[in-house]
Amino acid sequence: MSLGWRNHSFYKGFQTDNALDFSKRSSFDHDVMLERIYPGRLILPMLQHYGDECVPVVNQGDSVTIGQCVGAPAPGTMAVPIHSGISGKVTNIKPILLPDGRMCRAVFIEGDRKRTFHPSVRPRNNVNVSASTVMGIVRDAGIVGMGGEGVPTIAKINRARRLKVKELLVNCLQSEPYADSDALILGEYADHVIMGAVAVAGACGVKIINILISKDRKNEITSLRSAMERSFSKYSGYAFNLIYLKPRFPQGYYRMVAKALYDADLEEGESLESRCGAVLFNCATVHACWNAISESMPLTSRVISISTEEGIRHNVQVPIGTPVSELFDTISGVRGSSKMIIWGNLLTGIVIDRPDMVPIIKTTSGIGIIAERNDAVAPCYNCGRCSDVCPEGLEPSILYKLINEGKQKEAVKFGVRNCINCGACSYICPSGIMLSSCIGRYRASLKNTSLSPFISVGDRQWLDDVSLLSADPVNHSEKRSAVSDSITLPFEGWESE
C-alpha cells in the first residue's frame, strides 16, 4: 500500500484568520456527535438528483415501510428510484417548490412510529459479488452524488467505464465552516468507506483508489489509515493512496480537484473522466453504496450537520424527506424561528422561510441557523477582494453590476456560466454585498445544460443517453455472451454484524 505525502491545492479560494480558520480548525470541529432522528412525517420530492423527475408508484392511503420504493423512473428518463425512510401511510401526493427553484411532485407520508422495514431490507449473506451486481444494487438503491452534485452514481460508474478511467478518487474534502458530516462518517465508518470504494472501483474497472483529504484532518486520517491497512490484504490488486490537500475552500469541487491533482484547467463541458482519466465520488456516496451492498438498504437516510452561530452543533442521521422544522422540534437548542435558516451549508446554502415544507433531500449535507443579516452596509468600492478569492478567476463585482443593470450578454462574456456559487465572494466582501446569491440565481436562470460535465464528454448526445443508467456493463453494440461480467469483488470472509 502506498501513501501519498505531497500537499496539493489549487490557486485562490481563501483561508480566514478567525474562528473559521480552515488551517487551524477550531475545537468544535472535533466535537462530533451523531444523533438519530425519527420524524413523524416525510415529504419526499420526486426530483432529488440530476436528471428527470420520478413517477410516484404509491397512492394516497397506501401503507409504506422503510426501504420501500415510492418513486420510480419513467421509461427512457434520467432518474433513479426514491425510497421511504419511515413506515406509515401516504397522506398526499402534490407538487412542491424546492428552495433551489425546482418544481416537482412529492409524496407525503405520515409515520406510524412502528419502524417496519420492507422485506427486501436484510443483511446480504454473501457479499462476494460481481461488478455488474454492484452496478445493479447501486442503481436500484437510488444512490446519487451526496456532495451536492446529485448525479446518479450508476451513471457516473457507466461513464467511467466507457471512458476507461485509470483512477477512482474518494472526496473527503468537506471544507465549509461548521460542516463535518463527512468527518463523522470517516471517523466512525472508515471501514465501510474503504469497502464501498473498492466495490465502486471494481464496478468502474479501476485498480487505483486515491483518498483525498485535508492534511489537518488528523483523526480522520488515522481512521482511514487503519481501515486501509485492515483492508489491504483482502483486496489484492488494488492500490490505496492517501492524497493530502491543503485546507482551503472550496476544496472539493471537481474543477478544483482537477487543478490541484492534475494541474488541469477544465474548460466548460470538460470532465475529470475525459481530461484526467479519473472519476470522483464523495465519501458519503461510497458509504451509501456499501450499505446497499451489505445490508440491502437503499438510500433512505443521510448524515447532516446542524449548526448555529452560538456554537451549538449536531451531526444527525436523518431520514431523507424529513422536514427541516422536525429537526428543530427534535434537537434542543436549535429552534430558529426568529433567525435565518440556511438549507445547505452556510456558504453555499439557500435561505428558507418555510421549514415545515422544506425537506432534507439526498444532496443536503447541512442546515445552518444564523442571525438575520442586513442588506449591504456600503456600496462596492472596487477593492478587488472578491476577484482575489474567486477559484474560477471571475470578477464577481463586475458580474454583479452587469446583472443588476440588465446587461446579460455582457455578463455571459465575463464568464457568469463558470460561477460555482461557492459563496467565497460574498463572505470576503467588506461591504456585505450578497454577490454570490445574485450571480448564482442568474446563472441558474440560464438553464444551460452544458454547464454540467456529466452531459458533455465531447458528445452532446450523452445528455439523453439513458443507457448510462443500465446496470449491464456490456455495450449495446457488442455481442452479449453467456457471462456478461467476469469481475468479482474480493469480499470473501466478510460477515454482516
N, C-alpha and C positions, 0 to 999 in steps of 0.2 A: 504494500500500500504506500503510495507516495502522498506527501503532504506539501501543499504549496505554501510558501512563506512570503512571497512578494506582495507588497501593498499596491493595490490597484485603485484607480479613481478616474473620474472624468474631470473636465475643466469647468469651472464656475460652480453653481449651486452655492450653498452657504453653510457656515457654522456660526453659532451665536456665542455671546460672551455672558450669558445669564443662565437662568435655571434650565433653559432649553439647550444647553451646550451639548451638542451631539458627540463631541470628542471626549468629554469627561463623564457623561452620563450621570445624571443626578441619582440620589439614593433611591428615589421612587421607582426607578427602572428595575431594581432588583427585588422590589416588594410585590411579587406576583402571587395572586391567589385566584383559584378557579372556583366559581360557584355555578351550580346548575340551575337553570331557570325552567320552571314548569308553568307555562302560561295557561290561562283559561280559554283563550281563543287564538286563532291564527287567521291572518289574511295572506293568502298565497297567490301572488301575481303570476300570471301565465307567461310573463316575459321577464326572466331574471338572468339573461345571458345575451351574448352577442348573437343576433340572428332573428328568427321569426317567433311569433307568439305561439305558445302551445294551445291545444284544444282541451277544455275540461272533459274528463271522462267519468265524472260523477254528476249526480243531480241533487237538487235541493231536497233535503230529507234523508239522503243516504248516510249510512254509518261508515266511518272510515277508521283505520287503525294505523299505528306507527309504521312507516315504511311503505304504505300503500300508495300507488301511483294515482294522482288526482288530475294530472295534466300530461298529455302525450303530444308528440309532434304530429302535425298533419302530414300526409304523404307528400314527399317532394319538397319539404321545407328544412331550413337550417335551425334545428332545435333539439333539445334533449328533454327527457321526462322531468316532471316535478312531483315530489312525494310529500306526504303529510308527516309532520314531526310529533303529532299528538293523536290520540284516539278520541273520537267524538262523532258529532253529526254535522253534516253540511247544512248551513243555515241560509246561505245566499250565494249566488254567482252573479256578479255585476262588474261593470267597468270601473277602474280606479285610475287616478293620475299619480304616477310616481314623482318624487321630487326632482328627478332628472328630466322631466318633461315627457316621458313616455306614457302613453295611454294603453291600457290592456285590460282584459278581463281578470278577475281574481275570484278565487274560491274561499269563502268564509266558513270557518269551522269552529264550532263551539265544543270545547273539551268536556269529556266525561270524567276526568280525573282517574280513570282506570289504568291508563298507560298500557293498553293492549297492543301487542306487536302483531304485524301481519305475519302469516305463516311462512312467508319466504325469508323473513329475517331470522337467521340462525347461523351459528358458527360453521364455517366450512371445514369439514373433516380433513380434506386433502387440499392443500394449497400448492401442491406441485403441479401448477397449471401452465398451459401453453400461452404464448404471446397473443394468439388470436382470442383465447379465452379471456385474457386480461382486457383486451380491447372491447369485447362484448360486455364484460362486467362494468367497465368504466362508462361505456355508452349508456347502458340500462340504468346505472345508478344516478344519472343526471349530473355528473361532475363537470364543473366548469372552472376556469381560472379564478381562484379566490383572492388574488391580489388586487382585484379591481377590473381586470381586463374582461372577464366573463366569456371568453371564447370556449366553446365546448371542448373538453380535454380530448375526447376521441378524435375530433377534427384536427387538433394540433398534433396528435400522435400520427395520424394518417399523413399529414403534410410533411412531418419529419421523415417518415418512411419514403415518401415519394421523392423527396429531395436528398435522401441518403445522407443525413447529417451524421457527424462523427462524435459529437459530444452532447450530453444532457446536462443542463445547468439547473441546480435547485436554488431558487431565490429565497435566501434567508435574510434579506436586506431591508426589512421594515425599518424605516428611518424617521417617520414622523414623530414629533414630540408626544409623549404620553401613550403612544400606541405600542404595546408589546404583546399582543395576542400571539404573534408568531414566536416570540421568545418563550412564551409559556409552552407552546407545542414542542419546541426544540428541547426545552428543559425536561418536560415530563414524558414526551413520547418520541424521543430521538430514535429509538429502535424502529418504531413504526414509520418514521420519516425515511430512514435508510431503506427499509424493506419496500416501502412504496416506491422509492426512487429506483430501486433495482427492477421492480415489476414494470414501471413505466419505461425504463431504459430498454428492457428486453422487448417490450412492445414496439418501441421506436427502432429497434435494431442497432443500438449503440452499446459500446462496452466501457466508455469513459464517462464517469459521473463526477461532476465538479460541484461542490457545495460552496456557494457564495455567501460570505458572512462578514459583517463588520468586525474589524480586528479588536474592538473594545468589548465584544460580547464574550467575556472570559468564561462565564458559567456555561453558556450555550455551546461554546467551542469544546469545552471539556466533555459535555454530554455527547456531542456529535463524535468526538474522537473515540470515546468509549464504545459507542454504538458501531462505529466503523470497524474498530478492532474486533468486536464480537462477531461482526458480520463477514469479515474479510475471508475467513477460512471456508465459510459456507458458499460464498458466491465467487467461485473460481472463474477467472476470465474477465472479471470486472475490475477496472481501475478506479479507486476512490481518491479524490483530491479535495483538500480544503483550500479554497482561494480566499485570501483576506483582502478586504477593501477598506479604504479609509472611510471613517464615519462622515457622511455628508448627505445632504438632502437635495434632490430626490434621487437617492442612490439606486433603487431597484427597478426603475423604468427601463424597458428593453433597449432604448436608444442609448441610455447612459451606460448600460452593461456592455453594449457593443463598443462604445468608445473606450471604456475602462479596460476591457479584456483584450480587444482586438484592434484598438485604435482605428475603428471604422466609423465614419460619419454616415449614418444611414440616410439615404435620400427618401423622399416621400414615396411610400409604397414598398420600400425595401424591408426585408425582414432579417432577423438573425439567422434563420434557416437558409435563406438564399444567399446571403452575403458572407456569413461567418461559419456556416456548417454546424450550427448549434441550435438546440431547442431549449427554451426556458420555461420552467414550471415553478410556481410558488410552493413553498414548503407545506402550506396548509392543503394545497391541492393534492400533493403526493401522499400526504397523511390521510386524506379522504379516500384516495384510491386504495390504500391498504385496508382501511375499514371496510370498504366494499368487497375487497377480495377475501379477507379473513372472516368477517362477520356477516357478509351478505347484506350489509347496511347501506342503503342508498344515501345520497347527500340530503339529510333531513335537518342537520344542525351544524353550527359552527361556533368557534371561539371568537368573541369580540371584546374589545377594550372599552370600558365606560370610564370617563374621566371628567373631573371638574377642575376649575382653576383654584379651588381651595385645597387641592391635593388629594381629594377622595378618588380612589381608583379601584376598579374591579375588572377582573377578567372573568367572563361568564360564558358557559356553554349554553347556547340558546337555540331552541328550535327555529328553523327558518320560517318566516311568516309571523313571528311574534311582533305585535305592535310595540312601538317604542315606549308608549305610555305604560305598558305592562312591566317593562324593565324598571321603571321608576317606582311602580307600586310594590315590586318585589324586593328591591335593594334599598335599604335605609340610607338616608343621607344624600341621595342623588335626585330627589324630586326637584324638577327645574321649571315649575310653572311660570315663574317671573323672569326666567333667564332665556338666553338664546340656545336653542338645541341644534346641534350640528349632526346631520345624518351622514356618517362617514368620519374620517379623521379630521383633526382640527384645521389643517392647512388646505386640504383638498375636498372637504365635505361640503354639504349643501344645507343651508338653514331651512328648518321646517317649522310650521306653526300649528300642525295638526298631528301631534304624536300618537293620538288614538287611531289615526287612519294611515299611518306610515309604518310599514313592516320592515323587519330585518330581512334582507334577501341574500342570495348566495354570495354576492360580491361585497357585502357590508362587513367591514372589519373593525369599525369603531363607532361610538356615539360620544360626542362632546357636549358639555354643558358649561357655558361661559356667560359672563355678564353682557348685557346688551351693549353693542358698540355704536357710538355715534357716527354720523357721516364724517367725511373728510375734515380734518382740523385745519387744513390750509390748501391752497391751490398748488398744483405742480410747479416747482421752480427749477425743473430740469437738472436735478442733481446727478442723474445717471445711475443711481444705485440699483434701480430695477434692472437695467441692462447689464450691470456688473454681475448680478446673481442669476440671470436667466440661463438655464442649462442648454437652451436651444439657440442662444445667441441672438434673441429677438430684442426689440426696443419697445417694451410694454407701454411706456409713456406716450410714444408716438402712436401706437396702435389704439390706445385708449382714446386719444384725441381724435383720430380719424373715424373711429366707430361712432363717437358721440356727435361728430359733425356730419354723419351720414355718408362718408366717403368710403363706401365698402370696397370698391375696386382698388383703391389705393391701399387699404388695409390688407387685402389679399396679396398685393405686390410686396408688401412689407413682411409677409410670411405668417399671417394670422393662422393659417391652417396648421402650422407646425407647433402651435401652443399646446403643451401637455397639461395645462391647468393645474400645475403643481402648487400654486399659491405663494411661491417664493417672492414674487414682485410685490404682492400686497403686504406680505409680512415685513419686508425691508423698507417699505415706503415711509419716510419720515412725516409725510403729510396725511397718512392714514387713508389714502385713496384705495378703493377696492378694485385694483387693476385687474386681478385675475378673474374676478366674478364677471366683470364686463366683457373681457376678451373671451373667456370661456363660454359665456352664453352666446356670443355672436358666432364663435367657431362652431358650436353645436347647431346653430340655426342654419348653417350652410348645408348640413346634411350631405356632405360629400363622402360617400362610402370609401373612396380611395384613400382616406386618411388611415384606415386600418391596415397594418401589414398583413393581417390574416387573409385578406382577399387579393393581395397582389404579390405574385412571385414571378412577374413577367408575363402573366396571362390573366386578363381581366375576367375570363370565364370562370376563374376559381370562385368568384363571388357566388355563383349559382350552382357550384359543384357539390351537390348534397351527398355525393358518394364519399365525401370526407367523413360523413357520419357512419359509414359502414364499419362493422367490426371484422369484415373479411379482408385481410391484407392482400389478397390476390387481385391484381389489376383486372378490370373488366375485359381488356384486350387480350389477356393471357388465357391460355387454355387451363381449365381447372383440373387439378389432379385429385386423386382419391384422398390424399392427406394434404390439406391446404397450408399447414404450418407445422414445421418440424422443430421450432424453437421451444424449448421447455425451460421454465424458470427454476432455479435451484433452491427450492424451499424445503427439501427433504428434512425431516426431523423437526420441523416447526410444529408446535401444537398450540391450539387455542387455549387461552387461560379460562 
